[in-house]
């Protein structure tokens, strides 16, 4: 059986079948290669240089001549009227254009030898001029087409980053999304390298009720022969039930741990790094599968044992399913005539039967039935939540054992107290799976050596200029070679056409030379055309003549001007393109070395008594310095610690809250409209709900006034706001109802420090309310209330009407299996003008952010880790690094540290920066500039703590900003 009767495992694999099942559509490979070879680069450089040489040779000559003429000094003549600057520039421009036009007409860039040795000099010159004009036309036309083609053609560009760190990767991912590719240098890594899973089991599995000592002491007072007890006396079942409970807990813990170890030992294989969101999603799916596998395996095993026992009609040694009567076996009947023959789950109420006193004492929640195991699975743990019920068991078993541990805690489990053991077993007694995915460790395991992203650039001026210049050199070379050939070909065709016409022309061997001299004004130009040979070839081609006017030649000059202007414009645009790229590179390199946030931990003794876990901050003595108020553990008083501006807090006073029990929560607010800060404390239990202590503004306070609503429950959380529009602050408290109330209580202030009335509002049908915050979530200028639930992943919003009443609860579901809203706040985290909600989840290790839409609804929640297994119990939202963007700090109750999440300004946050506190019982925190250095510090309070840890912000490189003392922060 240990080997499941298996002789041998014969694995067989077929790669061909795997290939056919995969059926890849295409295959690709990538390699880093230069876009041009050395020869290609050399040719491109030669082409660019030759192009620039031609353009600059023409442009610089014209520019130099223009500048020389502009600043040329002419001798002054007597009685000469000095023309205006505009007239001088106009005259100079016209003169330059005339000279340029004359030069363009006679321009010849081709040597005589290009037209053959049998061509006379004058004919070669004439052909060269026409070839030059054809060359210019073809070059400009081709260049225009190339510029248009290259300019409008989109370019697929790839940008790479070598060995990026996590910050650079996150920034690139936010900016470029799915186009970012980061191949992993190590494609396989086990989940244990970056995932931690810590199951939290039901409190009964770690309680005294599963210990051998408690079971032994209980059963020592019983008679060893249990048959002397009545068959329906619970003394027969007690020892078996306790042993079975211990076995179920141990088996459940072992099954869960085996499933976790199996999952963590498996490997994650990825060729490219996956995002944190996808990684968390994949891990959650795999963990859910591991949970399901563990539950199914254990359930099948238990069902097999139950079926085997019942199917074989095994007789219980306790005589509870069958009894012998003579030679027969008779069935035992239970409630509703249930027979153990047909139903193994028959049960009755567990009772202690005292025959001497004829007394039957019921044991709440526990059952007796066919077998101890079956009856215990139908039982509940209600008795173990009640101290009186536990005393009954100890009394009826004659136990002298003193139980130092308390009963099971109501509300500390996601299972109701009336949950059957069978239902607990179906979940393997698991309260929660604390899963911590450390993305930075995964990133280090993947260790991408290169990250790249691709983008399409519609117009790249630098690329266009370089491409045009590199092409223009080769284009000029080709056109210089082909233009004379085309001209000679056209001349030959023209000559052949004329010969075919058989036109008789008068021949003359006498060369005719015509010289015409045109005399113009002394300050005008002398134009003297050269002698023209009018031999027979003169009829083949029209003679080049000078322009009769400037306007007739202007179109030839303007082509060169446009060409020079276009080239210069491209060069300028290329520089304008290069400069932003250089700036971007500088920003990228600078962002990877951002300022590091630092804190120094200080401790301050506050009182010889113990603080409880609620802390608030305000200025109670009007000295411009932050003071701290604390609640005391199992005392009816608060402590006010006065700041001195140096983090010392050397002076403190004690004030009486008049609460009948411990104060659970404290805030500072101006309740009586005297511009002095008062203290409001939530009372834990008893008839009192809140205590109001009015401040005098000099560090002293008046006598406390307590208020009771006379209804069930006690206050857990407090906030203030004017809910009925009378200009006076009202108080709202979340009520933890003993009988299951799920409400908030609004106490309406009268402006004098007294309460004028109160009203309760329902927060829905789910688990009790815990934390709450006041804000205008629908932008109707009326205050609303957002409530965080305990043990249910929900936020409830009550929309205020401005008259002291509220609408029905609006339920907002959060994406979390386990949830406990231990702290909540409302701020505009992404600067869109709408209030957002931030809530810590002490059930796991994250903080949830819900971005508001401005209409009372929110976008889907986003979660950000506060540290592995942290259980964040409180938080603050402030700008800790002085970058103008709000950050989140959360104190982790379980790991004794603080996780600071730096904000990006868009509602998202980076990975937590961890700072130790060295005390794992911290429940509350506040933020304020205690030492007046312009940086936000932190202060904490814990459970039964004798001191207040203070984290002084020592970040020297962080920008210091003035902190407004009028703002009140309370936790």
LINFENBEL-V356005 format. One record per backbone hydrogen bond with DSSP energy under -1.0 kcal/mol. CO is the residue of the C=O (numbers start at 0). NH is the residue of the N-H. Records with the same first field share a line. If there is no record, write none. Layout:
BEGIN
CO = NH  NH
END
This chain:
BEGIN
0 = 3
2 = 5
13 = 17
14 = 18
15 = 19
16 = 20
17 = 21
18 = 22
36 = 40
37 = 41
38 = 42
39 = 43
40 = 44
41 = 45
42 = 46
43 = 47
44 = 48
45 = 49
46 = 50
47 = 51
48 = 52
49 = 53
50 = 54
51 = 55
52 = 56
53 = 57
54 = 58
55 = 59
56 = 60
57 = 61
58 = 62
59 = 63
60 = 64
61 = 65
62 = 66
63 = 67
64 = 68
65 = 69
66 = 70
76 = 79
83 = 87
84 = 88
85 = 89
86 = 90
87 = 91
88 = 92
89 = 93
90 = 94
91 = 95
92 = 96
93 = 97
94 = 98
95 = 99
96 = 100
97 = 101
98 = 102
99 = 103
100 = 104
101 = 105
110 = 113
111 = 114
112 = 115
119 = 123
120 = 124
121 = 125
122 = 126
123 = 127
124 = 128
125 = 129
126 = 130
127 = 131
128 = 132
129 = 133
130 = 134
131 = 135
132 = 136
133 = 137
134 = 138
135 = 139
136 = 140
137 = 141
138 = 142
139 = 143
140 = 144
141 = 145
142 = 146
143 = 147
144 = 148
145 = 149
146 = 150
147 = 151
148 = 152
154 = 456
156 = 454
158 = 452
160 = 450
164 = 168
165 = 169
166 = 170
167 = 171
168 = 172
169 = 173
170 = 174
171 = 175
172 = 176
175 = 178
176 = 179
180 = 451
181 = 272
186 = 269
188 = 267
189 = 192
190 = 193  194
193 = 437
195 = 435
197 = 433
199 = 430  431
201 = 204
202 = 205
203 = 206
206 = 209
207 = 210
210 = 214
211 = 215
212 = 216
213 = 217
214 = 218
215 = 219
218 = 221
223 = 225
224 = 227
225 = 228
229 = 232
232 = 235
233 = 237
236 = 240
237 = 241
238 = 242
239 = 243
240 = 244
241 = 245
242 = 246
243 = 247
244 = 248
245 = 249
246 = 250
247 = 251
248 = 252
249 = 253
250 = 254
251 = 255
252 = 256
253 = 257
254 = 258
255 = 259
256 = 260
257 = 261
258 = 262
259 = 263
260 = 264
262 = 265
263 = 191
265 = 190
267 = 188
270 = 183
274 = 278
275 = 279
276 = 280
277 = 281
278 = 282
279 = 283
280 = 284
281 = 285
282 = 286
283 = 287
284 = 288
285 = 289
286 = 290
287 = 291
288 = 292
289 = 293
290 = 294
291 = 295
292 = 296
293 = 297
294 = 298
295 = 299
296 = 300
297 = 301
298 = 302
299 = 303
300 = 304
301 = 305
302 = 306
303 = 307
304 = 308
305 = 309
306 = 310
307 = 311
308 = 313
309 = 312
315 = 318
320 = 331
322 = 329
324 = 327
327 = 324
329 = 322
331 = 339
333 = 336
334 = 337
337 = 333
338 = 342
345 = 369
346 = 334
347 = 367
349 = 362
350 = 233
351 = 360
353 = 358
358 = 353
360 = 351
362 = 365
364 = 379
365 = 349
367 = 347
370 = 374
371 = 375
372 = 376
375 = 378
376 = 421
378 = 420
381 = 384
382 = 385
383 = 407
385 = 389
386 = 390
387 = 391
388 = 392
389 = 393
390 = 394
391 = 395
392 = 396
393 = 398
394 = 397
408 = 411
415 = 418
419 = 423
420 = 424
421 = 425
423 = 428
424 = 427
426 = 429
428 = 201
431 = 199
432 = 434
433 = 197
435 = 195
436 = 438
437 = 441
438 = 442
439 = 443
440 = 444
441 = 445
442 = 446
445 = 184  185
448 = 162
450 = 160
451 = 180
452 = 158
454 = 156
456 = 154
459 = 463
460 = 464
461 = 465
462 = 466
463 = 467
464 = 468
465 = 469
466 = 470
467 = 471
468 = 472
470 = 474
471 = 475
472 = 476
473 = 477
474 = 478
475 = 479
476 = 480
477 = 481
478 = 482
481 = 485
482 = 486
483 = 487
484 = 488
485 = 489
486 = 490
487 = 491
488 = 492
489 = 493
490 = 494
491 = 495
492 = 496
493 = 497
494 = 498
495 = 499
520 = 523
534 = 537
535 = 538
536 = 539
552 = 556
553 = 557
556 = 560
557 = 561
558 = 562
559 = 563
560 = 564
561 = 565
562 = 566
563 = 567
564 = 568
565 = 569
566 = 570
567 = 571
568 = 572
569 = 573
570 = 574
571 = 575
572 = 576
573 = 577
574 = 578
576 = 580
577 = 581
578 = 582
579 = 583
580 = 584
581 = 585
582 = 586
583 = 587
584 = 588
585 = 589
586 = 590
587 = 591
589 = 592
597 = 953
599 = 951
601 = 949
603 = 947
609 = 632
613 = 630
614 = 970
615 = 628
617 = 626
619 = 698
626 = 617
627 = 640
628 = 615
629 = 638
630 = 611
631 = 634
635 = 656
636 = 631
637 = 654
638 = 629
639 = 652
640 = 627
650 = 641
652 = 639
654 = 637
661 = 683
664 = 681
666 = 679
668 = 670  677
677 = 668
678 = 692
679 = 666
680 = 690
681 = 663
688 = 682
689 = 706
690 = 680
691 = 704
692 = 678
693 = 701
699 = 695
704 = 691
706 = 688  689
713 = 735
716 = 733
718 = 731
720 = 722  729
722 = 803
729 = 720
730 = 746
731 = 718
732 = 744
733 = 715
735 = 713
736 = 739
740 = 736
741 = 762
742 = 734
743 = 760
744 = 732
745 = 758
746 = 730
747 = 755
753 = 749
756 = 747
758 = 745
760 = 743
767 = 789
770 = 787
772 = 785
774 = 776  783
776 = 855
783 = 774
784 = 797
785 = 772
786 = 795
787 = 769
788 = 820
791 = 793
792 = 813
793 = 788
794 = 811
795 = 786
796 = 809
797 = 784
798 = 806
804 = 800
809 = 796
811 = 794
813 = 815
819 = 821  841
822 = 839
824 = 837
826 = 828  835
835 = 826
836 = 849
837 = 824
838 = 847
840 = 843
844 = 865
845 = 840
846 = 863
847 = 838
848 = 861
849 = 836
850 = 858
856 = 852
861 = 848
863 = 846
866 = 869
869 = 893
870 = 892
873 = 890
875 = 888
877 = 886
880 = 958
886 = 877
887 = 900
888 = 875
889 = 898
890 = 872
895 = 916  917
896 = 891
897 = 914
898 = 889
899 = 912
900 = 887
901 = 909
907 = 903
912 = 899
914 = 897
920 = 942
923 = 940
925 = 938
927 = 929  936
933 = 960
936 = 927
937 = 950
938 = 925
940 = 922  923
944 = 610
945 = 605
947 = 603
948 = 939
949 = 601
950 = 937
951 = 599
953 = 955
963 = 966
968 = 616
END
